[in-house]
Amino acid sequence: MESKIWLSYFLTMMISTILVPLVKYIALKLDVIAKVNERTVHTGRIARMGGLAIYLSFLAGATIFLKTDQQINAILIGGFLIFVMGLYDDMMDLSPKQKIVIQLAAALILIFLGGVRLRGLKVAFFSQNGNKLLSWLITIVWVIGITNAINLIDGLDGLCAGISMIVLISISMTSSLSGRSDIASLSFVLAGAIMGFLFYNFHPASIFMGDGGSQFIGFMISAIALLGFGYESTAFFTLGAPIVVLMVPIMDTLIAIIRRKVHHHKFSEADKKHLHHSLMFTLKLGQRKSVIILYIATGLFSLSSYLYEFNTTAGIVLFMILLFIFEIFVEYSEMIDRKYKPVLTILNIFIRSDRLPKMRSNKKK
């Protein structure tokens, strides 16, 4: 990997490290703090404007190290729109509908200003225009979905920042293998900005990134993935590889949707049944251990994507093992519902443990 890319990471990290205390001071003066309620796990007055330090340090790093073109400019403009929305929400609160509208606008900027969209999509019975419309639709769903998925995992100290940094470094490494130094550089600049913030955000956190940080990072990751992730521009690899790397926030979001649907709750209605909550409360691991486990899980999913480039079978096998473990945890922790335990029930046919659910007998007494 080029030394210039590493330099961009460390310089941006230093800028972020310097900016965070200043932003924290401003946030506390303006009383922009994280609210304490029944859904939160923190106590005390903690600044909620760390996203400003991440954004400003990223912008400084991008100005110094990035060569802009139409695509990069579209990503920067869309990112600015998402950041402003998130920062405003941190201070004044926006409704879910208002956020979706702005996220949609940012996605359209990517598509029509930068030409950043899902490439290589060819559905046999669709016309050329039909395939283009479908790629636009998938791009919009992807951008909005990942933006919100990253936002949803911002529930424990250092969780969102750490997972995002692992994802970005993974993107950088894979992109470098394919000669895409532009993608690697963009990813490393953002990773450096996040790392500087993480010094203050790891448990016990003295500042939170807020929506201004989490939604900006989520949007940037979704946009970077659409640049091709360093692979050949096919529909499978354009989104297939980042889906694997982002499996932790994606599965957490999908499970939240299913859980709230099953229990007839609104998707915007927060709860304490996310992955990090289950580790912290169900397994009683505490914040640090829960966050580190999710770091490791993200790292292993990233490794499976990276392995796929060298050994297809090894990459797929590791991915399937991780999915199996993930499913077992979801059932054991009752993340969806206490009755949802299909794999554990099947396993009990062979293990025969009183701790595992049993098949219901249809025989009448």
C-alpha positions in Angstrom: 0.0 0.0 0.0 1.3 3.4 -0.9 3.0 5.4 1.8 0.9 8.5 0.8 -2.2 6.6 1.8 -0.8 5.8 5.2 0.3 9.4 5.6 -3.3 10.5 4.8 -4.6 8.2 7.6 -2.2 9.4 10.3 -2.4 13.1 9.4 -6.2 13.0 9.4 -6.2 11.1 12.6 -4.0 13.8 14.2 -6.3 16.6 13.0 -9.4 14.7 14.4 -7.6 14.1 17.7 -7.0 17.8 18.1 -10.5 18.9 17.0 -12.5 16.5 19.2 -11.8 18.3 22.6 -12.7 21.7 20.9 -15.9 20.3 19.5 -16.7 18.8 22.9 -16.3 22.2 24.6 -18.6 23.9 22.1 -21.2 21.1 22.4 -21.3 21.4 26.2 -21.5 25.2 26.0 -24.5 24.9 23.5 -26.0 22.1 25.7 -26.0 19.7 22.7 -25.8 16.6 24.9 -27.1 13.0 24.7 -30.4 12.5 26.4 -30.7 10.0 29.2 -33.8 7.8 29.0 -34.9 4.2 29.4 -33.3 3.2 26.1 -29.9 4.6 26.8 -27.0 3.0 28.6 -25.0 6.1 29.5 -25.2 8.5 32.4 -24.2 12.2 32.9 -23.8 15.1 30.5 -22.0 13.8 27.4 -21.5 15.9 24.3 -23.4 14.7 21.2 -21.6 16.6 18.5 -18.5 14.5 17.8 -19.6 14.1 14.2 -18.5 17.7 13.6 -14.9 16.8 14.4 -15.1 13.7 12.2 -16.5 15.7 9.3 -14.1 18.6 9.6 -11.0 16.4 9.9 -12.2 14.3 7.0 -12.7 17.4 4.9 -9.2 18.6 5.8 -7.7 15.3 4.8 -9.7 15.1 1.6 -8.5 18.6 0.6 -4.9 17.6 1.1 -4.8 14.1 -0.3 -7.8 13.4 -2.6 -7.9 14.1 -6.3 -11.4 15.1 -7.0 -13.5 14.1 -10.1 -17.2 14.1 -10.8 -17.8 11.0 -8.7 -15.8 12.2 -5.7 -17.5 15.6 -5.9 -20.9 14.0 -5.9 -20.0 11.9 -2.8 -18.7 15.0 -1.0 -21.8 17.0 -1.8 -24.1 14.1 -0.7 -22.0 13.6 2.4 -22.3 17.3 3.3 -26.1 17.1 2.9 -26.3 14.1 5.2 -23.9 15.6 7.7 -25.9 18.9 8.0 -29.1 16.9 8.4 -27.5 14.8 11.2 -26.0 17.8 12.9 -29.3 19.6 12.8 -31.1 16.5 14.2 -28.6 16.3 17.1 -29.5 19.9 18.0 -33.2 20.2 17.1 -34.6 16.8 16.2 -36.0 15.8 12.8 -38.8 13.3 12.1 -38.0 9.9 10.4 -39.8 11.1 7.3 -37.8 14.2 7.0 -34.6 12.2 7.4 -35.6 9.8 4.6 -36.4 12.6 2.3 -32.9 14.1 2.8 -31.3 10.7 2.5 -33.2 10.2 -0.8 -31.9 13.6 -2.1 -28.3 12.6 -1.2 -28.8 9.2 -3.1 -30.1 11.1 -6.1 -27.1 13.4 -6.1 -24.8 10.3 -6.2 -26.8 8.9 -9.2 -27.4 11.9 -11.3 -24.5 14.2 -10.5 -21.8 11.6 -10.0 -23.0 8.6 -12.0 -22.4 6.6 -8.8 -24.7 3.6 -8.9 -24.9 -0.2 -9.0 -23.0 -1.3 -12.1 -23.1 -4.6 -14.1 -26.8 -5.3 -13.4 -28.4 -7.3 -16.3 -31.8 -8.9 -15.9 -32.5 -11.0 -19.0 -36.2 -10.0 -19.4 -35.5 -6.3 -18.8 -34.7 -3.8 -21.5 -31.6 -1.6 -21.2 -33.7 1.2 -19.7 -35.4 -1.2 -17.4 -32.1 -2.4 -16.1 -31.0 1.1 -15.6 -34.1 2.0 -13.6 -33.7 -1.1 -11.5 -30.0 -0.2 -10.8 -31.2 3.3 -9.7 -33.8 1.8 -7.4 -31.3 -0.7 -5.8 -28.8 2.1 -5.4 -31.3 4.3 -3.5 -32.3 1.4 -1.2 -28.7 0.6 -0.6 -27.7 4.1 0.3 -30.6 4.7 2.6 -30.3 1.2 4.1 -26.6 1.4 4.9 -26.9 5.0 6.2 -29.5 3.9 8.7 -27.8 0.6 9.5 -24.6 2.3 10.6 -26.7 4.8 12.6 -28.6 2.0 14.4 -25.4 0.4 15.7 -24.3 3.6 17.4 -25.6 2.3 20.8 -22.5 1.6 22.9 -19.3 3.5 23.4 -17.0 3.1 20.5 -19.2 0.6 18.6 -20.1 2.5 15.5 -16.7 4.2 15.2 -14.8 0.9 15.6 -16.9 -1.1 13.3 -16.9 1.6 10.6 -13.1 1.9 10.8 -12.7 -1.9 10.4 -15.0 -1.8 7.4 -13.1 1.1 5.8 -9.7 -0.4 6.4 -11.0 -3.7 4.8 -12.2 -1.7 1.8 -8.8 0.0 1.5 -6.9 -3.3 1.6 -9.1 -5.0 -1.0 -9.1 -1.9 -3.2 -5.3 -1.7 -3.1 -5.1 -5.3 -4.3 -7.1 -4.3 -7.4 -5.0 -1.2 -8.0 -7.8 1.2 -7.0 -5.7 3.6 -4.9 -8.5 6.2 -5.3 -11.0 4.1 -3.3 -8.2 3.1 -0.8 -7.2 6.8 -0.2 -10.8 7.9 0.3 -11.5 5.1 2.7 -8.3 5.7 4.7 -8.9 9.5 5.1 -12.3 8.7 6.6 -10.9 5.9 8.7 -8.2 8.4 10.1 -10.9 10.9 11.0 -12.9 8.2 12.9 -9.8 6.9 14.7 -9.0 10.3 16.1 -12.5 10.5 17.5 -12.4 6.9 18.8 -9.7 7.9 21.3 -12.4 9.9 23.1 -15.3 7.6 22.3 -14.2 4.2 23.6 -15.7 3.2 26.9 -16.0 5.3 29.0 -16.8 7.8 26.3 -16.5 11.5 26.9 -18.2 12.4 23.6 -20.7 10.8 21.2 -20.7 11.2 17.4 -24.4 11.8 17.2 -26.4 11.5 14.0 -24.1 14.0 12.4 -21.3 11.4 12.6 -23.1 8.1 12.3 -25.3 9.0 9.3 -22.4 10.8 7.5 -20.2 7.7 8.0 -23.0 5.4 6.9 -23.6 7.4 3.7 -19.9 7.5 2.9 -19.5 3.8 3.3 -22.5 3.1 1.1 -21.1 5.5 -1.6 -17.6 4.1 -1.4 -19.0 0.5 -1.9 -20.8 1.6 -5.0 -17.5 2.7 -6.6 -16.8 -1.0 -7.0 -15.0 -2.0 -3.8 -12.0 -2.6 -5.9 -13.4 -5.6 -7.7 -14.4 -5.8 -11.3 -17.6 -3.9 -11.9 -20.2 -6.7 -11.7 -23.5 -6.4 -9.8 -22.5 -9.3 -7.5 -19.1 -8.0 -6.4 -20.2 -4.3 -6.3 -22.6 -5.1 -3.5 -21.8 -8.7 -2.6 -18.4 -7.9 -1.0 -19.5 -4.9 1.0 -22.6 -6.8 2.2 -20.3 -9.5 3.7 -18.1 -6.8 5.3 -21.1 -4.9 6.7 -22.9 -8.1 7.8 -23.0 -7.1 11.5 -24.9 -3.8 11.0 -27.0 -5.2 8.1 -28.2 -8.2 10.1 -28.8 -6.1 13.2 -31.1 -3.8 11.1 -32.9 -6.7 9.3 -33.5 -8.4 12.7 -34.8 -5.1 14.1 -37.3 -4.8 11.2 -38.5 -8.4 11.7 -38.7 -8.1 15.5 -40.7 -4.9 15.4 -43.0 -6.3 12.7 -43.6 -9.5 14.7 -44.4 -7.4 17.8 -46.4 -4.8 15.8 -44.1 -1.9 16.7 -43.1 0.9 14.4 -39.6 0.6 12.8 -38.8 4.1 14.2 -39.6 2.9 17.7 -36.3 2.2 19.5 -35.8 -0.8 21.8 -33.0 -2.6 23.7 -32.9 -5.8 21.6 -30.1 -4.9 19.2 -27.0 -7.1 18.9 -25.0 -4.9 21.3 -27.8 -4.9 23.8 -28.1 -8.7 23.7 -24.4 -9.1 24.4 -24.5 -6.5 27.2 -27.7 -7.5 29.0 -28.5 -11.1 28.0 -24.9 -12.4 28.2 -24.0 -9.7 30.8 -20.7 -8.9 29.2 -20.7 -5.1 29.8 -19.9 -2.4 27.3 -16.2 -3.1 26.6 -16.4 -6.8 26.1 -19.6 -6.5 24.0 -18.0 -3.9 21.7 -14.8 -5.9 21.3 -16.8 -9.1 20.4 -18.6 -7.1 17.6 -15.2 -5.7 16.5 -14.0 -9.3 16.1 -17.1 -10.4 14.3 -16.8 -7.5 11.8 -13.1 -8.4 11.4 -13.9 -12.0 10.7 -16.6 -11.1 8.1 -14.1 -8.8 6.5 -11.5 -11.6 6.5 -14.0 -13.9 4.7 -14.4 -11.2 2.0 -10.7 -10.7 1.7 -10.0 -14.5 1.6 -12.5 -14.9 -1.3 -10.1 -13.0 -3.5 -7.4 -15.6 -3.0 -9.3 -18.8 -2.1 -13.0 -18.8 -3.0 -13.8 -22.0 -1.0 -12.1 -20.7 2.2 -13.9 -17.4 1.9 -17.3 -19.0 1.5 -16.7 -21.6 4.3 -15.7 -19.0 6.8 -18.7 -16.8 5.9 -21.1 -19.8 6.3 -19.6 -20.7 9.7 -19.9 -17.1 10.9 -23.6 -17.0 9.7 -24.3 -20.2 11.6 -22.8 -18.9 14.8 -24.7 -15.6 14.3 -28.0 -17.5 13.9 -27.4 -19.5 17.1 -26.7 -16.3 19.0 -29.9 -14.6 17.6 -32.0 -17.6 18.7 -30.3 -18.0 22.1 -30.6 -14.3 23.0 -34.3 -14.2 21.7 -33.5 -11.1 19.6 -36.5 -11.7 17.3 -38.9 -13.5 19.7 -38.6 -16.1 22.5 -40.4 -18.7 20.3 -38.1 -18.2 17.3 -35.5 -21.0 17.8 -35.6 -23.3 14.7 -31.9 -24.2 14.5 -31.6 -24.8 18.3 -34.7 -27.0 18.1 -33.1 -29.1 15.3 -29.8 -29.3 17.1 -31.6 -30.7 20.2 -32.6 -33.7 18.1 -29.0 -34.7 18.2 -27.7 -33.1 21.4 -30.7 -33.9 23.6 -30.2 -31.2 26.2 -32.9 -29.9 28.6 -31.5 -26.4 28.0 -32.5 -26.4 24.4 -36.0 -26.2 22.9 -37.7 -29.5 21.9 -39.9 -30.5 19.0 -43.6 -30.3 19.8 -45.2 -33.7 19.5 -48.5 -33.8 17.5 -49.6 -37.1 19.1 -52.8 -36.8 21.2 -52.7 -38.2 24.7 
